[in-house]
Amino acid sequence: MIVETSSGPVRLAANLKWMFTEVPFAERFDAAAEAGFTAVEFASPYELAPAEVRRLLDDAGLTQILINTPAGAAGSATASGAAYVPGAEQEFRDGVLRALEYAAVLGAGVVHAMAGIAPSDADADAAFATYVSNISWAAAQARGTGVRVALEAINKRDQPGYGLASMETAAAVAQAVDPDVVGVLFDVYHAQVDRGNVIERFEQLQPTVVHVQIADNPGRGEPGTGEIAYERVLARIAQSGYPGWIGCEYAPVAGTREGLSWIERNLR
């Protein structure tokens, strides 16, 4: 869904993990298309074969924007990702290769390399060194494929112990590893919970941003249900020349279709 605003175009992608949950997953593709979306994202396509996901996209006329690297089993040390977990290097590498395989079939241009929870008994410097080494390896695999590796910092209220400390740290790692391949996933919700100053931080990080996601705070509902001034935030993103998509990674407060009225209020 591309919305033309006075500040420039805003390209919105539906997140099928969070939106259209009123219907089974396979039906969410058509539901998103019927609501006017032309692009989607979701964390985990791995429950289906790549060709099956490709068929669902094609049948609905949708473009896949982003997927995550695979998460470990529920309750495991890598359930939120493996990049920041010393000793899980092979699991991370296997996951990157699997993600790139899916990205190639789906046409996804961004793979979010999930950092994961830093083990409580791990040396902080060693865990960070593991993370940088893992991201360097992922960048080498992605180089030349057209896929960008995205780094996302998740706020510590929702994910205590999450390894990647901040979006600023993500940007520093991206710059050190390979800014042509690695960049920042700027999640407005996590930025607000982390320390606020959303517009200022986006402006500072914008050269490194490869993907944006949105939700309001508190509650992680659609824009307009919380404290974030989304009319100004989205106007600034549009004015910045950011060329990518904005993933709607929010939990609709009172139904997905009903909640889409935020677009008219904040953008048109």
N, C-alpha and C positions, 0 to 999 in steps of 0.2 A: 504494500500500500504506500504510494508516494503522495504525500499531501503538500500541495503548493501553498506556501505561506508568504507573508510580506517580507520575511527574513530569509527566504530561500526554501528549497524543497526539504522535507523531512521524510525519510524512508523508514517505514515501520514494518517490522517482521513479527509475526505471532510466535510466541514460545508455546509449543504444543505439550510441554510438560505441565505448564501452569494454566494455560487457557483452553477453553472448549472441553473442559473435563466433564461436562454434562454428557458427553458421548464417549464410547470406547476409543482407544488411541487411533486405530486405523481409520475411524470416521472423522477425526479431527482435521485431516488434510482438506477434505471437502468442505467442512464447516468453516475453516479459515478462509478458503477461497470464496465461499458464498458471502462471507462478511466483508469481502473486498481486499483481503491480503493477497499479495503475489509472492511473498517470501515467508519462510518459516525457519525456526531454529529449535533445537531441543538437545538436551545433554547427551542422552544415550540412545543411539540407534541400534545397539548391539543385540537387542532381543529379537531382531528380525534380520534376515539375510540382506546384504546390500542391495541385491536386485529387487527384493520385495519393497524396500523403502523407496528405491528409485521409481518403481511402478506407481506407488501411492503418490509420489510427487508429480509424476508425469500426468497421471489421470486427473489430478486436481489443477494442473497448470501452475505448479509452484516451484520456486527456487529454494534450495537448501542453503542457508547462510553459514551456520555454525554448528559444530558438534563438540563434545568434550572428549578427552581421553577416557578410557574405561576406568570405572571405579572398582576397588576391590570388594570382596564379599562383605555383606553387612556385619558389623561388629569386628572386622579385621582392622589391622593397623593402617591399611590403605583404602578404607571405605570411602574416604573423602579425597583420594588421590595418592600417588606414590612418589611424586617428584621430590618431596622434602623428607623422605623417610630413608635414612641410612640402612643399607642392607636390602632395599627393595629395588635396586637399580635395574635388575633384569625384568622385573614385573613392569617397571616404568617403560623400558625400551620395547618390550612386547606390546604394551598398550599403545605407544606412539605409532608403531608400525601398523597395528590394527586400525587405529584412527585414520591414518593416512590412506589405508586401503579403502575404508568407507568413504572418506572425503573425495577420493578420486572417482568413485562410482556415483556418489550423490552430487558432485559438483560443488561441495562446500569449500568456501575459500578461507575459512578460519577454523582452527582447532584450538580449543582451550586446553592447555596442559595443566591439569589439576595439581596443585601443590600438595594438598593433604595436611594432616595433622602432624606436627613435629612430636616425636616420641618424648615423653616426659623425662626419660633417663638419658636422652641423647645430648651430647655436647652441642651447644648452640652454634658454634663456629663450624663444627663438622657437618651439622645438618644443613647449614646455609651453603657450605662448599659442595655438598651432595646435590643440592638444588641447582646451583649454577652449572655444575658439571652435567647434570641431566638435561637442563634446558639447552646447553651447548650441543649435546648429542642430538636432541630433538631438532634443533635448528639445522644441523648438518643433514638430517634425513629429509627435512622439508625443503631445503634449498633446491631451487630449480623446478619444484612441483607447482608453484603458484599458490601454495597454501601458506598462510601466515599463522605463526604460533602465538597465541594470546595468553598473557599472564594476568590472573585476576586475584586481587586481594579481597578476602572475605572478612567482614567485620567480626571482631572477637566476641561480640554479644551473641551472635547467631552460631558461630563456630569457634568456641574457646580453643586456644592452642593452634589455630590454623597457622601454617608455617609462614606464608608470605605476609610480611609485616604490614605493608601499605602499598598503595598504587605508586607512590614515589619510589619505593624499593623495586617494584616491578619495572618501572621505567629505567632505573639504573641498571638492572640486570639486562633488560632488552638492549640498551645502548652498549653495554660491555660485551654481549654475546654476538649480536648481529642485528642492528636495527632495520635492515632490509627484510628480515625474515620474522623477527620477534617483536611483539609490541604489547601494548596495555589493553586489557579489557576494562573499560571505564564503566563501572556499574554505579549509577547515580544513587541508588538505594544504599549500597554499601559505603559509598563515599559520605553520604549524609550521616549514617550511623557512626562511622569511624571518627570523623572530626568536623564534618560540615564544610563550609566554604566551597560549595560544589562548583560554582561558576569559575571562581578564581583558580581552583585546582584543575579544572578541565582546560582552561586557557593555558596553564603552565605545561600540562601534559599532552596537549592536543597533537603536537608533532609525532608522538609515539603511539597514539591511540589507533587501534585497528578495529575495535568494535565497541559499541555502547549498549548498555542495557538499562531499563528503567523499571521502577516501582516506587510507590510512595511510602512514607514512614510517618507514624508507626503503622503496623498492620500489613505492610507489603501489598497493599491493594493497588488499584489503578491510579494513575495521576489524578489529583484532585480530591483524593480521599484522606490526605494527610497534610503534613506541614511543608512539603517541598513546593517552591514556587515554579511549577513546571512550565507555565507560560513563558517565564523569563529564561529558564534553563534551556528549553528546547529552541527558543529564539536564538540564544547565544550559540548553541551547537550548529544551527543552520547557518548563522552568520560566519562561523569559523571556516567554512569551506570543507568541513569533515565530509568525505565522500561516501562513507559506509552506511550500513544499516543500523537501526536502533531496535534492539530486541525487546519486546514487551514481556518481560519476565516478572509478571505480577499475578497475584491470586485475585481474580475478580470478586468484588465484595458481594454483589447480588446478581450474578449471572454474567457470562462473558459478553453476549450480544448487548445486553442492557448497559453494561459498563463501558462499551465503546463510545458512549456519548461524551467521554472526556476528550476525544479527538476534536469534536466540534467546539467545545468550550475552550480548549487550550491552544488550538492550532488555526482554526478557520476563522 
